[in-house]
Amino acid sequence: MINRREFMAGTGLAGLRLARPARALAAAPSAPVAVARCRSYGTEFLSATEKMFDQLGGLGRLVKGKTVTIKINLTGVETTRLDYLPQGRTFWSHPRTVGAVIHLMDKAGARRIRVVEGAWVWPASLEEFMLKAGWNPDLLLKAAPAVELINTNLPYKGSKPYTRFPVPRQGHLFPAYDLSTAYAESDVLVSMNKIKEHGTAGVTLSIKNCFGISPTTIYGNKVPLDEPAPVPYGGRQEIGHNGSRQPPTSSPSEIDPKSPRQAGYRIPRFIADLVAAVPVHLAILDGIETITNAELPRQDATRFVSPGVLVAGTNCVTTDAVAMAVMGYDPMAERGTPPFENCDNTLRLAEELGVGTRDLNRIEVRGVPVREVVFSFREHGGPRTPRQPGGRRGA
């Protein structure tokens, strides 16, 4: 088990206050987190990931005979690049990691495997979006016998396009969310993302990745007043970032429409609500190669880096807490301190909803000790560029 005081001392942050969680937060569940070194996306990734799953108790107990939904991260448009590097090496999920995880899920006995994302293409399929971006969807579709690709920004096919997911403890921003019925048909939800920073939410890990499960036919810009849009249009700035309007009246409105209309307040609450309403059963975070200072390439501010690390766990809050420690950040940090200079701490908000603990003293780390793989994103990042009010699309 990693000791938070030892982590802080080892990263030069020992002078920060070691805040104790409130009594209610102390009851938040914990779960082990596995950490591994990994430098490449081939057989080394497959071997390292399989070992991490074993360290977490085995993949079979989680997926055997079940429908597994893998939420990947393909934020932004298909043409975005950092220099000439493929997106999978910089800010997207890497196709070979997704294919490897599908293979392992099938090997462990998963009955059906779905790869999902709210892709930025109107109104095309996820497969079409991948083709536009230069991916070969067959790397995923042929990794196991029963694989589907679903763009959850589109109405789900069938008589029930959307299912309502209430937020436990009433939620922070909305009391419930209307999401693709694909999530209701899922037994196991997996969140796969790069280890990255985020201009609006501080970090984008397994929790922030779930921002993309909210369909833009309901939570996107310019949706109708009374019902979901037939096709998605634009981003989530109006409802998600700015709060300048409510979702259609067919979906629940905000708990408090007088709460701050500021992205650094709203987005952390939006995504904390989502992971409370739709639990993540397995989080897989890729820090083999990634970028610093943003979730998307941003001119001269973004740097390509190779931390050479993987983090995985069965609780999204504990997994993200350990990943933050790997990044050189304190998961107990509050607004005004790195990396949450302009936003609230999503991990704290998810913890308040009972999702999991962010207290490193309560999290058992299996595999490589965190102190051996700490990679300071702040030290390796480019110039810090404040986000414009309202934020930009991305996850």
C-alpha positions as semicolon CSV with decimal commas, in nm:
position;residue;x (nm);y (nm);z (nm)
1;M;0,000;0,000;0,000
2;I;0,138;0,340;-0,098
3;N;0,168;0,585;0,190
4;R;0,061;0,935;0,089
5;R;0,322;1,101;0,308
6;E;0,598;0,897;0,142
7;F;0,461;0,987;-0,202
8;M;0,456;1,358;-0,119
9;A;0,811;1,348;0,013
10;G;0,934;1,161;-0,290
11;T;0,786;1,411;-0,533
12;G;0,893;1,726;-0,351
13;L;0,539;1,810;-0,235
14;A;0,584;1,723;0,131
15;G;0,507;2,078;0,241
16;L;0,144;2,051;0,129
17;R;-0,117;1,995;0,398
18;L;-0,208;1,630;0,447
19;A;-0,581;1,687;0,465
20;R;-0,782;1,409;0,621
21;P;-1,105;1,303;0,451
22;A;-1,428;1,391;0,629
23;R;-1,605;1,110;0,813
24;A;-1,844;1,057;0,522
25;L;-1,556;1,033;0,277
26;A;-1,376;0,780;0,494
27;A;-1,657;0,535;0,419
28;A;-1,599;0,552;0,043
29;P;-1,494;0,209;-0,087
30;S;-1,140;0,120;-0,182
31;A;-1,001;-0,134;-0,428
32;P;-0,650;-0,242;-0,529
33;V;-0,476;-0,073;-0,821
34;A;-0,211;-0,237;-1,040
35;V;0,086;-0,046;-1,182
36;A;0,326;-0,173;-1,449
37;R;0,615;-0,051;-1,659
38;C;0,554;-0,075;-2,033
39;R;0,733;0,090;-2,324
40;S;0,556;-0,043;-2,635
41;Y;0,213;-0,128;-2,775
42;G;0,284;-0,480;-2,899
43;T;0,337;-0,801;-2,709
44;E;0,484;-0,608;-2,415
45;F;0,148;-0,434;-2,360
46;L;-0,043;-0,761;-2,390
47;S;0,183;-0,932;-2,136
48;A;0,184;-0,637;-1,891
49;T;-0,193;-0,595;-1,906
50;E;-0,262;-0,965;-1,856
51;K;-0,035;-0,962;-1,552
52;M;-0,212;-0,656;-1,409
53;F;-0,551;-0,824;-1,452
54;D;-0,418;-1,125;-1,261
55;Q;-0,294;-0,893;-0,986
56;L;-0,646;-0,751;-0,962
57;G;-0,800;-1,094;-0,908
58;G;-0,836;-1,224;-1,261
59;L;-1,037;-1,105;-1,559
60;G;-1,261;-1,412;-1,574
61;R;-1,441;-1,332;-1,249
62;L;-1,533;-0,993;-1,394
63;V;-1,633;-1,073;-1,755
64;K;-1,710;-1,443;-1,799
65;G;-2,047;-1,491;-1,968
66;K;-2,118;-1,117;-1,969
67;T;-2,164;-0,827;-2,208
68;V;-1,859;-0,603;-2,179
69;T;-1,870;-0,241;-2,294
70;I;-1,533;-0,073;-2,352
71;K;-1,550;0,308;-2,353
72;I;-1,245;0,428;-2,543
73;N;-1,127;0,787;-2,590
74;L;-1,127;0,940;-2,939
75;T;-1,169;1,300;-2,834
76;G;-1,181;1,577;-3,093
77;V;-1,208;1,547;-3,471
78;E;-1,047;1,283;-3,686
79;T;-0,796;1,521;-3,845
80;T;-0,636;1,649;-3,522
81;R;-0,268;1,559;-3,488
82;L;0,035;1,653;-3,280
83;D;0,300;1,708;-3,545
84;Y;0,294;1,392;-3,760
85;L;0,240;1,143;-3,481
86;P;-0,063;0,909;-3,490
87;Q;-0,336;1,001;-3,242
88;G;-0,295;0,667;-3,064
89;R;0,057;0,763;-2,961
90;T;-0,043;1,105;-2,835
91;F;-0,398;1,175;-2,711
92;W;-0,632;0,892;-2,821
93;S;-0,667;0,536;-2,705
94;H;-0,420;0,330;-2,907
95;P;-0,591;0,079;-3,141
96;R;-0,349;-0,197;-3,046
97;T;-0,428;-0,157;-2,676
98;V;-0,799;-0,181;-2,749
99;G;-0,747;-0,488;-2,968
100;A;-0,533;-0,652;-2,700
101;V;-0,792;-0,589;-2,428
102;I;-1,069;-0,729;-2,652
103;H;-0,856;-1,041;-2,703
104;L;-0,805;-1,083;-2,329
105;M;-1,175;-1,027;-2,259
106;D;-1,265;-1,298;-2,510
107;K;-1,000;-1,530;-2,366
108;A;-1,153;-1,474;-2,020
109;G;-1,497;-1,579;-2,144
110;A;-1,682;-1,256;-2,225
111;R;-2,006;-1,335;-2,410
112;R;-2,024;-1,011;-2,609
113;I;-1,783;-0,719;-2,641
114;R;-1,882;-0,370;-2,747
115;V;-1,646;-0,080;-2,814
116;V;-1,821;0,254;-2,770
117;E;-1,748;0,624;-2,803
118;G;-1,944;0,942;-2,863
119;A;-1,761;1,009;-3,187
120;W;-1,738;1,353;-3,346
121;V;-1,892;1,265;-3,678
122;W;-2,250;1,355;-3,776
123;P;-2,433;1,121;-3,801
124;A;-2,195;0,843;-3,903
125;S;-2,108;0,519;-3,729
126;L;-1,807;0,470;-3,503
127;E;-1,653;0,249;-3,770
128;E;-1,681;0,530;-4,026
129;F;-1,519;0,774;-3,784
130;M;-1,228;0,534;-3,731
131;L;-1,183;0,494;-4,106
132;K;-1,179;0,873;-4,151
133;A;-0,906;0,894;-3,884
134;G;-0,690;0,630;-4,052
135;W;-0,771;0,346;-3,813
136;N;-0,834;-0,007;-3,934
137;P;-1,152;-0,114;-3,748
138;D;-1,068;-0,477;-3,825
139;L;-0,799;-0,458;-3,554
140;L;-1,091;-0,447;-3,311
141;L;-1,365;-0,632;-3,497
142;K;-1,147;-0,937;-3,560
143;A;-0,982;-0,946;-3,216
144;A;-1,270;-1,167;-3,092
145;P;-1,574;-1,342;-3,248
146;A;-1,849;-1,112;-3,114
147;V;-1,733;-0,748;-3,128
148;E;-1,953;-0,447;-3,203
149;L;-1,867;-0,080;-3,256
150;I;-2,127;0,171;-3,134
151;N;-2,134;0,551;-3,164
152;T;-2,327;0,641;-2,847
153;N;-2,383;0,997;-2,969
154;L;-2,649;0,847;-3,197
155;P;-2,990;0,722;-3,084
156;Y;-2,954;0,353;-3,000
157;K;-3,126;0,131;-3,254
158;G;-3,449;-0,025;-3,140
159;S;-3,765;0,078;-2,958
160;K;-3,580;0,236;-2,665
161;P;-3,299;0,469;-2,779
162;Y;-3,228;0,603;-2,428
163;T;-3,240;0,476;-2,071
164;R;-3,255;0,694;-1,759
165;F;-2,977;0,645;-1,503
166;P;-3,046;0,804;-1,162
167;V;-2,748;0,942;-0,969
168;P;-2,708;0,801;-0,615
169;R;-2,740;1,055;-0,334
170;Q;-2,927;1,284;-0,578
171;G;-2,616;1,389;-0,768
172;H;-2,421;1,713;-0,787
173;L;-2,550;1,867;-1,112
174;F;-2,836;1,652;-1,245
175;P;-3,046;1,400;-1,053
176;A;-3,040;1,156;-1,346
177;Y;-2,900;1,128;-1,699
178;D;-3,057;0,989;-2,015
179;L;-2,795;0,779;-2,193
180;S;-2,774;0,530;-2,478
181;T;-2,953;0,206;-2,399
182;A;-2,627;0,035;-2,497
183;Y;-2,508;0,116;-2,142
184;A;-2,821;-0,038;-1,989
185;E;-2,751;-0,361;-2,181
186;S;-2,398;-0,375;-2,044
187;D;-2,291;-0,596;-1,755
188;V;-1,935;-0,465;-1,732
189;L;-1,819;-0,112;-1,821
190;V;-1,451;-0,058;-1,898
191;S;-1,298;0,290;-1,925
192;M;-0,982;0,304;-2,140
193;N;-0,800;0,634;-2,169
194;K;-0,460;0,796;-2,193
195;I;-0,306;0,944;-1,881
196;K;-0,340;1,315;-1,961
197;E;-0,395;1,659;-1,818
198;H;-0,707;1,859;-1,903
199;G;-0,759;2,229;-1,954
200;T;-1,101;2,233;-1,788
201;A;-1,097;1,938;-1,545
202;G;-0,728;1,932;-1,442
203;V;-0,674;1,569;-1,542
204;T;-0,844;1,336;-1,786
205;L;-0,826;0,976;-1,668
206;S;-1,087;0,700;-1,637
207;I;-1,351;0,930;-1,481
208;K;-1,319;1,218;-1,726
209;N;-1,330;0,968;-2,012
210;C;-1,694;0,905;-1,918
211;F;-1,792;1,260;-2,015
212;G;-1,822;1,111;-2,364
213;I;-2,104;0,875;-2,265
214;S;-2,351;1,166;-2,251
215;P;-2,524;1,175;-2,592
216;T;-2,506;1,505;-2,775
217;T;-2,859;1,442;-2,906
218;I;-2,963;1,535;-2,549
219;Y;-2,670;1,721;-2,389
220;G;-2,527;1,880;-2,704
221;N;-2,558;2,227;-2,844
222;K;-2,877;2,335;-3,023
223;V;-3,083;2,033;-2,921
224;P;-3,463;2,080;-2,936
225;L;-3,649;2,218;-2,635
226;D;-3,880;1,921;-2,581
227;E;-3,717;1,604;-2,713
228;P;-3,380;1,462;-2,819
229;A;-3,239;1,565;-3,153
230;P;-3,273;1,301;-3,429
231;V;-2,901;1,339;-3,504
232;P;-2,622;1,492;-3,293
233;Y;-2,490;1,839;-3,358
234;G;-2,187;2,014;-3,209
235;G;-2,039;1,987;-2,862
236;R;-2,167;2,004;-2,505
237;Q;-2,071;2,362;-2,424
238;E;-2,423;2,501;-2,379
239;I;-2,545;2,239;-2,132
240;G;-2,224;2,087;-1,999
241;H;-1,970;2,369;-1,980
242;N;-2,168;2,691;-1,967
243;G;-2,509;2,592;-1,837
244;S;-2,666;2,849;-2,067
245;R;-2,963;2,620;-2,122
246;Q;-3,121;2,299;-1,993
247;P;-3,154;1,964;-2,172
248;P;-3,481;1,896;-2,355
249;T;-3,780;1,876;-2,123
250;S;-3,797;1,502;-2,193
251;S;-3,483;1,466;-1,975
252;P;-3,423;1,575;-1,613
253;S;-3,323;1,937;-1,564
254;E;-3,055;2,059;-1,323
255;I;-3,090;2,025;-0,949
256;D;-3,000;2,391;-0,897
257;P;-3,026;2,613;-1,206
258;K;-2,880;2,899;-0,999
259;S;-2,549;2,717;-0,937
260;P;-2,230;2,863;-1,096
261;R;-2,233;2,879;-1,475
262;Q;-1,860;2,809;-1,496
263;A;-1,694;2,508;-1,662
264;G;-1,451;2,445;-1,377
265;Y;-1,750;2,402;-1,146
266;R;-1,983;2,220;-1,382
267;I;-1,769;1,966;-1,569
268;P;-1,621;1,798;-1,258
269;R;-1,974;1,758;-1,120
270;F;-2,114;1,638;-1,450
271;I;-1,862;1,354;-1,476
272;A;-1,870;1,264;-1,106
273;D;-2,246;1,221;-1,147
274;L;-2,199;1,001;-1,452
275;V;-1,958;0,752;-1,290
276;A;-2,189;0,731;-0,988
277;A;-2,490;0,662;-1,211
278;V;-2,307;0,425;-1,447
279;P;-2,036;0,245;-1,247
280;V;-1,701;0,172;-1,411
281;H;-1,602;-0,187;-1,336
282;L;-1,252;-0,173;-1,483
283;A;-1,028;0,127;-1,558
284;I;-0,724;0,091;-1,785
285;L;-0,495;0,393;-1,820
286;D;-0,223;0,415;-2,085
287;G;0,084;0,617;-1,994
288;I;0,316;0,445;-2,240
289;E;0,310;0,753;-2,462
290;T;0,092;1,059;-2,420
291;I;0,091;1,440;-2,411
292;T;0,124;1,698;-2,137
293;N;-0,060;2,021;-2,060
294;A;-0,385;1,936;-2,238
295;E;-0,624;1,665;-2,351
296;L;-0,576;1,765;-2,716
297;P;-0,277;1,908;-2,905
298;R;-0,269;2,284;-2,842
299;Q;-0,009;2,456;-3,057
300;D;0,323;2,510;-2,876
301;A;0,186;2,431;-2,531
302;T;0,157;2,054;-2,579
303;R;0,450;1,813;-2,540
304;F;0,480;1,450;-2,647
305;V;0,618;1,236;-2,363
306;S;0,687;0,868;-2,294
307;P;0,631;0,790;-1,923
308;G;0,630;0,415;-1,997
309;V;0,365;0,318;-1,740
310;L;0,025;0,148;-1,717
311;V;-0,231;0,178;-1,437
312;A;-0,542;-0,040;-1,394
313;G;-0,803;-0,098;-1,126
314;T;-1,160;-0,204;-1,057
315;N;-1,261;0,130;-0,900
316;C;-1,233;0,442;-1,114
317;V;-1,161;0,678;-0,822
318;T;-0,885;0,466;-0,667
319;T;-0,735;0,407;-1,013
320;D;-0,737;0,776;-1,098
321;A;-0,590;0,863;-0,757
322;V;-0,292;0,635;-0,817
323;A;-0,256;0,765;-1,174
324;M;-0,246;1,121;-1,039
325;A;0,033;1,018;-0,803
326;V;0,220;0,869;-1,100
327;M;0,177;1,207;-1,275
328;G;0,335;1,383;-0,976
329;Y;0,006;1,524;-0,851
330;D;-0,171;1,490;-0,517
331;P;-0,520;1,335;-0,557
332;M;-0,626;1,518;-0,238
333;A;-0,551;1,857;-0,399
334;E;-0,828;2,113;-0,394
335;R;-0,924;2,396;-0,627
336;G;-0,646;2,651;-0,665
337;T;-0,362;2,396;-0,644
338;P;-0,210;2,187;-0,927
339;P;-0,361;2,042;-1,136
340;F;-0,693;2,195;-1,027
341;E;-0,598;2,562;-1,050
342;N;-0,925;2,656;-1,221
343;C;-1,161;2,373;-1,131
344;D;-1,289;2,151;-0,854
345;N;-1,139;1,807;-0,791
346;T;-1,352;1,549;-0,973
347;L;-1,214;1,268;-0,755
348;R;-1,342;1,442;-0,442
349;L;-1,684;1,492;-0,597
350;A;-1,707;1,126;-0,702
351;E;-1,587;1,027;-0,355
352;E;-1,871;1,232;-0,202
353;L;-2,117;1,025;-0,409
354;G;-1,971;0,706;-0,262
355;V;-1,792;0,588;-0,576
356;G;-1,448;0,534;-0,421
357;T;-1,169;0,679;-0,211
358;R;-0,892;0,906;-0,339
359;D;-0,693;0,872;-0,015
360;L;-0,366;0,700;-0,107
361;N;-0,330;0,574;0,250
362;R;-0,634;0,352;0,186
363;I;-0,536;0,221;-0,159
364;E;-0,330;-0,095;-0,205
365;V;-0,095;-0,073;-0,503
366;R;0,007;-0,400;-0,664
367;G;0,294;-0,447;-0,905
368;V;0,549;-0,167;-0,943
369;P;0,560;0,085;-0,654
370;V;0,440;0,431;-0,755
371;R;0,760;0,598;-0,635
372;E;0,954;0,402;-0,901
373;V;0,746;0,530;-1,194
374;V;0,658;0,889;-1,097
375;F;0,673;1,110;-1,406
376;S;0,609;1,477;-1,333
377;F;0,373;1,604;-1,602
378;R;0,412;1,959;-1,476
379;E;0,792;1,950;-1,516
380;H;0,772;1,799;-1,865
381;G;0,488;2,019;-1,991
382;G;0,506;2,320;-2,216
383;P;0,390;2,673;-2,128
384;R;0,066;2,671;-1,930
385;T;-0,214;2,814;-2,141
386;P;-0,536;2,911;-1,957
387;R;-0,853;2,769;-2,110
388;Q;-1,099;3,013;-2,255
389;P;-1,424;3,054;-2,056
390;G;-1,661;2,768;-2,127
391;G;-1,387;2,529;-2,227
392;R;-1,358;2,339;-2,553
393;R;-1,489;2,007;-2,662
394;G;-1,290;1,707;-2,561
395;A;-1,263;1,440;-2,297
